[in-house]
Amino acid sequence: MSRFRQIAQQLAFTRREFLRNATGVALGSALLRPSALARGATPSSKRKVVVITFGGGARDQETFAPEGQENIPHLVRELIPQSTFFAQVVNRGILGHYVATASLATGVYETINNFASLPPESPTIFEYFRKDFKRPASDAWVVAPSNGFNRIGESSHRGFGPGSGARVILPKYLLSAATSGSADYGHLLRDSYETPLSAPELGGSTFELEQMERILKLSVDDFRSHARTLSSPDELSVYIVRQLMRQLAPSLLWVTMHDIDIAHAGAYSLYIDGIRRTDRLCAELWKAIQSEPEYAGKTNLFILPDFGRDSDDDPGGNGFQHHRTGDALSRTTWMMALGPGVREGVVFDHPVETIDFVPTLGVLMGFSPSFSPGKPISELL
Amino acid sequence: MFPADLKPEQFGGYPPEARKLAIEYLGVFQGLPLSFLPSLLREVIDYDYRFPAERKTLEKELANLHALSGPELKEWFREFAGIQLSGKLERFDWINSPSQFVEQLSSHLWTTHQLDAFRKAATDYANRLHAAIPADPPALPRLGIAVIGQGVDVHEEQLFRRLRPHGAFFAAIQPDDGLQRLLDVVAARAKSTPLPYAHWYIDGGHEILHPAAITCVSYKNLEPARAALLTRIQAETTKAGAGPEALRTVMAQMRPADLGVDQSGDRVLDYFQVKLLTEGSGTQIFSTSFAQWAAREALRRAQPLTLLVRFAPRQRQKPMSELLAPSREPAELDPIGSLVDADMGAYYNWINQQRLPGSEKSMFLAWFENHREAVAISPSMPRGTVSTSAATLPELLSWMA
């Protein structure tokens, strides 16, 4: 067994034991009855899916390890008991946030430049979904943290591409436009924690400010006023998500969190603050899903990080600060699934890959992710 | 351009001592794979500005490579030779810009899914090298000291959680004049073992008076350099075609004079300080990140015998766009958040110290400044224990020895 596999398995074992002790969840096995998810708990045509990427990058010792549990009280006490939990989700691709999120959304390990304004090369989940179900653009949305994610909604793949994917909202871009770059809102406008440079030019199906009132029924003044009450970009994203749910109720909604990535600045307390905030926002979104008539009882929520961060032990890195070494801890994460048809309080510790996510949703929702080499996760089917 | 085609005149752009070294080992370079050589040249090109410990390590590595037979050299670099490079990398000016080549190589390895193979090759090479060239033991057992929590009066959460299992926790330290007493200990070690760059004092705020024999770096002293760097970064970001790679190239090429850090008369330390600001992430804006990274780099590069790091409050978090704009407004501080940062930073200081030769005899002390709590790690300290006995910091250090 390779050292990577040993560490990854140990990581999964630790998470599993913690979850069993802390929340009383059961260890999943092949003997358990099949999930009702794919057996039609909700007809595919009415099913909705919300995906939250718990980003950007959080380690075990600050989340699911015993010493980290204090940082994720909402996940541990409220969400895990209602979820099927996968304790060993391995990302074998490039550990940059945009390219890793693109890999999650395509089911293919993308190799595009993490810092360039490029679409994924393989078809996205949004394109598969819309094409197979002939859904309008208003039924698939992405809310993403920074301008660098503006091309995530649709690929450059022949047969898909422009106009066939998700609409993308970049809340910080909207805020910047709404305030004309006023310094009053500067604390929310930072684009990337990995580089001080501004992001590339916008392109793709980017949501523009003038559409806000027409589509989200939100005036620029209201948006601006509400932003004044928020402390972070991810809070702004969740605010936009809730507007989308109320006004358009898309069937496929993808939210990418990013506050945690402040870790790149090297301040541990700010990294922990980011984890605690993301934990709270995940619970808030789950509550919102259950309280919105269009979503309650027919929505599955998936929460998963894009990847982890470097371990303290790798001399090539600097601990929590970055995700550059490609070591086992930075590649091994987790995933939880909630909602109708999902077995509650079950944890599986065998390895699955991040590229298995889209094929799994393909089976659940009924579309064919034909270009993904990933495999559907049988425990959810 | 491949290593086999190297010629002496191609090193004309190197500083004098680096050029001499490169020409001396040209034959070795010609036999190395391109996936490896620029990493070595990255060390060679900065030879004139390296600490004595780094120079010695590099000289030993080159001598070892020179002593290998042809088949041995081939075997040592078999895994590196298996790394597939792109034509773009092969055409890159890796002789004069080895750091930029390594940056692009890293991107290439990720993209082509060769990172794991490269990591294995690098790890195997390092293991062979360590086996072939045993590290020299330090002249005296290393002593690391971390002072955290400046400006914090009350803190209820448990400190030193990660360090405590490795040593003894003391709950009744007499804090009076503690920082000066610790600095006196550093000064005494510098006097008794007067080796260059062997005894360091890093301050995340204003440094206090210290003997000249102690190498000192402080966040406050570098304030003009930080402001100059941030101004430069802002200027670069507004240029057409600006991108992260272009910015990294600009920062990698910065010299002490570019940031006004060339007045000390110590060019090795000047270059070290520039690299702290141009290579460290967050070191330009958060004093806690600066102190931790400076300690990491001092340990990794200079391998000091004594290192005292005092963390100071960093500024409250602001967005990058605001932080990158030099302002005349005094920065609001975040002492509690900084204490959390420094607690983790102290743990990292210990980890990095333990990576150096002689770790089995090394000592480490972390102290909550002006408070009664400290943790002491050394071969003589029982692990995971708690002491409520009253003690001064010098007494505690004497027990650790």
Chai-1 contact restraints between the chains, C-beta under 6 A:
chainA,res_idxA,chainB,res_idxB,connection_type,confidence,min_distance_angstrom,max_distance_angstrom,comment,restraint_id
A,I94,B,W110,contact,1.0,0.0,6.0,A-B,restraint_1
A,T111,B,T111,contact,1.0,0.0,6.0,A-B,restraint_2
A,F115,B,P244,contact,1.0,0.0,6.0,A-B,restraint_3
A,G186,B,P319,contact,1.0,0.0,6.0,A-B,restraint_4
A,G186,B,S321,contact,1.0,0.0,6.0,A-B,restraint_5
A,G186,B,E322,contact,1.0,0.0,6.0,A-B,restraint_6
A,H187,B,P319,contact,1.0,0.0,6.0,A-B,restraint_7
A,L189,B,S321,contact,1.0,0.0,6.0,A-B,restraint_8
A,R190,B,P319,contact,1.0,0.0,6.0,A-B,restraint_9
A,R190,B,M320,contact,1.0,0.0,6.0,A-B,restraint_10
A,R190,B,S321,contact,1.0,0.0,6.0,A-B,restraint_11
A,T195,B,P244,contact,1.0,0.0,6.0,A-B,restraint_12
A,P196,B,I233,contact,1.0,0.0,6.0,A-B,restraint_13
A,P196,B,M320,contact,1.0,0.0,6.0,A-B,restraint_14
A,P196,B,L324,contact,1.0,0.0,6.0,A-B,restraint_15
A,L197,B,T237,contact,1.0,0.0,6.0,A-B,restraint_16
A,L197,B,P244,contact,1.0,0.0,6.0,A-B,restraint_17
A,L197,B,L247,contact,1.0,0.0,6.0,A-B,restraint_18
A,S198,B,T237,contact,1.0,0.0,6.0,A-B,restraint_19
A,H264,B,S281,contact,1.0,0.0,6.0,A-B,restraint_20
A,A265,B,G282,contact,1.0,0.0,6.0,A-B,restraint_21
A,A265,B,F286,contact,1.0,0.0,6.0,A-B,restraint_22
A,G266,B,G282,contact,1.0,0.0,6.0,A-B,restraint_23
A,G266,B,S289,contact,1.0,0.0,6.0,A-B,restraint_24
A,A267,B,F286,contact,1.0,0.0,6.0,A-B,restraint_25
A,A267,B,D341,contact,1.0,0.0,6.0,A-B,restraint_26
A,Y268,B,V340,contact,1.0,0.0,6.0,A-B,restraint_27
A,Y268,B,D341,contact,1.0,0.0,6.0,A-B,restraint_28
A,Y268,B,M344,contact,1.0,0.0,6.0,A-B,restraint_29
A,S269,B,G337,contact,1.0,0.0,6.0,A-B,restraint_30
A,S269,B,V340,contact,1.0,0.0,6.0,A-B,restraint_31
A,S269,B,D341,contact,1.0,0.0,6.0,A-B,restraint_32
A,L270,B,Q317,contact,1.0,0.0,6.0,A-B,restraint_33
A,P315,B,R355,contact,1.0,0.0,6.0,A-B,restraint_34
A,G319,B,Y348,contact,1.0,0.0,6.0,A-B,restraint_35
A,G326,B,L115,contact,1.0,0.0,6.0,A-B,restraint_36
